Amino acid sequence: MGVGRRDMNEIWILGSMIVLRALLSFLIHYEMKHQTVVHTGPGE
Protein backbone atom coordinates (compact mmCIF):
# COMPACT_ATOMS: atom_id res chain seq x y z
CA MET A 1 0.00 0.00 0.00
CA GLY A 2 2.98 2.29 0.46
CA VAL A 3 4.25 1.87 -3.09
CA GLY A 4 2.64 4.18 -5.63
CA ARG A 5 2.22 3.93 -9.37
CA ARG A 6 5.19 6.17 -10.13
CA ASP A 7 7.49 4.21 -7.83
CA MET A 8 6.54 0.96 -9.56
CA ASN A 9 7.20 2.57 -12.94
CA GLU A 10 10.64 3.74 -11.81
CA ILE A 11 11.44 0.28 -10.45
CA TRP A 12 10.36 -1.34 -13.73
CA ILE A 13 12.42 1.14 -15.77
CA LEU A 14 15.50 0.61 -13.59
CA GLY A 15 15.10 -3.17 -13.72
CA SER A 16 14.67 -3.25 -17.49
CA MET A 17 17.69 -0.97 -17.94
CA ILE A 18 19.85 -3.24 -15.78
CA VAL A 19 18.67 -6.34 -17.65
CA LEU A 20 19.26 -4.72 -21.05
CA ARG A 21 22.73 -3.61 -19.99
CA ALA A 22 23.60 -7.11 -18.79
CA LEU A 23 22.31 -8.61 -22.05
CA LEU A 24 24.33 -6.14 -24.10
CA SER A 25 27.56 -6.80 -22.18
CA PHE A 26 26.96 -10.55 -22.45
CA LEU A 27 26.37 -10.32 -26.21
CA ILE A 28 29.51 -8.20 -26.72
CA HIS A 29 31.56 -10.62 -24.61
CA TYR A 30 30.12 -13.60 -26.52
CA GLU A 31 30.81 -12.03 -29.92
CA MET A 32 34.37 -11.09 -28.93
CA LYS A 33 34.91 -14.66 -27.75
CA HIS A 34 33.64 -16.16 -31.04
CA GLN A 35 34.86 -13.46 -33.40
CA THR A 36 36.68 -15.89 -35.70
CA VAL A 37 33.54 -18.00 -36.14
CA VAL A 38 31.55 -14.91 -37.08
CA HIS A 39 34.09 -13.57 -39.58
CA THR A 40 34.60 -16.91 -41.36
CA GLY A 41 30.87 -17.39 -41.89
CA PRO A 42 29.10 -17.33 -45.29
CA GLY A 43 27.98 -13.73 -44.71
CA GLU A 44 31.28 -12.24 -45.93
Secondary structure as the mmCIF struct_conf table of DSSP 4:
data_model
#
loop_
_struct_conf.conf_type_id
_struct_conf.id
_struct_conf.beg_label_comp_id
_struct_conf.beg_label_asym_id
_struct_conf.beg_label_seq_id
_struct_conf.end_label_comp_id
_struct_conf.end_label_asym_id
_struct_conf.end_label_seq_id
HELX_RH_AL_P HELX_RH_AL_P1 ARG A 5 LYS A 33
TURN_TY1_P TURN_TY1_P1 HIS A 34 HIS A 34
HELX_RH_AL_P HELX_RH_AL_P2 GLN A 35 HIS A 39
TURN_TY1_P TURN_TY1_P2 THR A 40 THR A 40
BEND BEND1 GLY A 41 GLY A 41
TURN_TY1_P TURN_TY1_P3 PRO A 42 GLY A 43
#
